[in-house]
Amino acid sequence: LLVVLRPEHKTTDETIAFWAGTAESPGWAARRGYIVIAPEYLPAEVREYPYSAAAQTAILRSLRDARLRFAVDPD
């Protein structure tokens, strides 16, 4: 499982496409069998990570949700 966080100059969709790729052109993670999640931890218009508890909670909830839905090794 890869948890990818968007950089300030990319959207979440662009970040997912970089790691997972598309059906026509699989990315690095897809070619190696990784699950990729990209939590929406910031509004789209926010470019800089504010180190907030809300953002951290969103990321941790996304990770928990992925672990409940998929066979993910917790280690």
PLY file of the C-alpha trace (Angstrom):
ply
format ascii 1.0
element vertex 75
property float x
property float y
property float z
element edge 74
property int vertex1
property int vertex2
end_header
0.00 0.00 0.00
1.31 3.42 -0.94
-0.15 6.48 0.71
0.69 9.36 -1.59
0.19 12.99 -0.66
-0.08 15.54 -3.39
2.68 18.10 -3.68
1.73 21.76 -3.76
2.10 22.00 -7.55
-0.09 18.98 -8.47
-3.67 17.86 -8.02
-4.66 14.64 -6.28
-5.62 13.11 -9.65
-2.21 13.98 -11.12
-0.50 12.43 -8.11
-2.50 9.22 -8.44
-1.79 9.07 -12.19
1.95 9.43 -11.53
2.07 6.48 -9.13
-0.76 4.21 -10.33
-0.87 5.19 -14.00
-3.85 4.47 -16.20
-5.40 1.35 -17.74
-3.46 1.99 -20.94
-0.19 2.86 -19.22
0.25 1.38 -15.73
2.45 3.38 -13.38
5.24 2.19 -11.12
2.95 1.04 -8.29
0.44 -0.73 -10.55
3.20 -2.64 -12.34
4.44 -3.93 -8.98
1.03 -4.76 -7.51
0.73 -1.93 -4.98
-2.54 -0.35 -3.89
-2.33 3.45 -4.14
-4.40 5.78 -2.02
-4.22 9.57 -2.14
-6.21 11.05 0.73
-8.00 14.35 0.19
-6.36 15.94 3.18
-6.49 19.53 1.92
-8.95 21.55 -0.14
-7.86 21.80 -3.79
-7.11 25.52 -3.55
-4.71 25.09 -0.60
-1.18 24.69 -1.87
0.89 24.49 1.31
0.42 21.84 4.00
-0.62 23.59 7.24
0.36 20.72 9.59
-3.12 20.57 11.04
-4.79 17.92 13.16
-7.66 17.81 10.65
-5.30 16.94 7.79
-3.58 14.25 9.86
-6.96 12.79 10.84
-8.06 12.66 7.20
-4.91 10.78 6.24
-5.21 8.29 9.11
-8.90 7.66 8.35
-8.04 6.99 4.70
-5.40 4.50 5.76
-7.84 2.76 8.11
-10.48 2.61 5.38
-8.01 1.06 2.93
-7.01 -1.55 5.51
-10.68 -2.48 6.02
-11.41 -2.74 2.29
-8.26 -4.46 1.02
-5.84 -7.13 2.18
-3.16 -4.80 3.51
-0.33 -5.98 5.76
-0.46 -3.68 8.80
3.31 -3.97 9.23
0 1
1 2
2 3
3 4
4 5
5 6
6 7
7 8
8 9
9 10
10 11
11 12
12 13
13 14
14 15
15 16
16 17
17 18
18 19
19 20
20 21
21 22
22 23
23 24
24 25
25 26
26 27
27 28
28 29
29 30
30 31
31 32
32 33
33 34
34 35
35 36
36 37
37 38
38 39
39 40
40 41
41 42
42 43
43 44
44 45
45 46
46 47
47 48
48 49
49 50
50 51
51 52
52 53
53 54
54 55
55 56
56 57
57 58
58 59
59 60
60 61
61 62
62 63
63 64
64 65
65 66
66 67
67 68
68 69
69 70
70 71
71 72
72 73
73 74
